[in-house]
Amino acid sequence: MDYKQAGVDIEAGDDLVRRIKPLVRSTFNTNVLADIGLFGALYDAKFPEFEHPVLVSSTDGVGTKLKVAFAMGVHSTVGQDLVNHCVNDILACGAKPLFFLDYFATGRLEPSVGEQVISGLVAACRKNGCALIGGETAEMPSMYADGEYDMAGTIVGVVEKSKVLDGKSIQEGDVLIGLRSSGLHTNGYSLGRKALLSKFDVNDHVDSLGTSVGSALLEIHRSYLGVITPLLEKNLVLGLSHITGGGIVGNTSRVVPKGLALDIQWDSWKWLPIFTLIQEAGGVNTEEMRHVFNLGIGMIIICRPENAAQILAMTSDEQPVVIGSIIKE
């Protein structure tokens, strides 16, 4: 008996590494001090443009959105979901990304699939100015069904200590400005899949969506880095809320000081069609929809009332909308 007979193909792993090396190297910058292959990734921690740099990190996964990718045979988008999700998480603290590390695990490694997944990571890292400096590929027979895999990632970014967004300066009367999402992003898929796939096939075209159910569910989780950075540079932002699991209230409450609460104007924007379809197909009540999904708002900016007009003008391409304000609890 050998390792391959036990279910682990070392040659397939080597093939994948050969395929992805040039892709991964394309994300490197002058701070990356080691090539692929060492036991650890090296990143130069000199930040001359910062007076007091603070490192910010986050770890996440893609979740059951992967089930849709498996069903569709589309593997080039989930890596982008993962990176963008993590970028948005540290952005909510005011940080810009520095580097990313990934974990990819499967029962039987298919180099072509692995290459597609990594290509998505690379595309998003390059777009966000983030180096993909390390990762792990694990082949674990019997842990996953054939054709399935799981993935997770860790991001590290940096922010000036004096510019960390911790929500402490938020006060009554401050304004909530919502930026549009592209869809479910990477949250609520257990409920979304159960509601939709009990009535539709992933390949079914739905007129209200303008595409198939599967394609709508695979819409890439947006990165808000390019939109938010100019606002941070002008010190217009008091707090940011990345709308993930827990919905608008659950996430935004995390950055609001004690004694204050959210006054959300739920009728100030229109849900994306995918959420309406989920509600109708699954008979999901509105309160549960608000608790689980972003409903079309992927990032919320909290600002002073006097800065709202400038933020709306600077983000006009995003179709921003004032969705509420901060009130006393």
Secondary structure, 3 states (H helix, E strand, C coil): CCCCCCCCCHHHHHHHHHHHHHHHHCCCCCCECCCCCCCCCCECCCCCCCCCEEEEEEEEECCCHHHHHHHHCCCCCHHHHHHHHHHHHHHCCCCEEEEEEEEEEECCCCHHHHHHHHHHHHHHHHHCCCEEEEEEEEECCCCCCCCCEEEEEEEEEEEEHHHCCCCCCCCCCCEEEEEECCCCCCCCHHHHHHHHCCCCCCCCEECCCCEEHHHHHCCCCCCCHHHHHHHHHCCCCCEEEECCCCHHHHHHHHHCCCCEEEEECCCCCCCCHHHHHHHHHHCCCHHHHHHHCCCCEEEEEEECHHHHHHHHHHCHHHCCEEEEEEEEC
